[in-house]
């Protein structure tokens, strides 16, 4: 998937898996438009389905309809 996005490989990162093993994964820089503003984010290629990092979701509400083809919505939380 990263090849289709035209991302340039960066420095590989070590990641700890759920079983405690450590694997080296390819890492890329990408620009993501989030809340109308461009942000540089790290993209780590795991070889599985796409996942979104939790850090980008801070200050947002995520709603999941957990069903095949279910809807996913991301909303900005109201400020203080």
Secondary structure, DSSP 8 states (H G I E B T S, - for coil): -TGGGT--B---EEEE-TTS-EEEEEEEEEEEEETTEEEEEEEEE-SSS----SGGGTTEEEEE--STT--EEEEE----
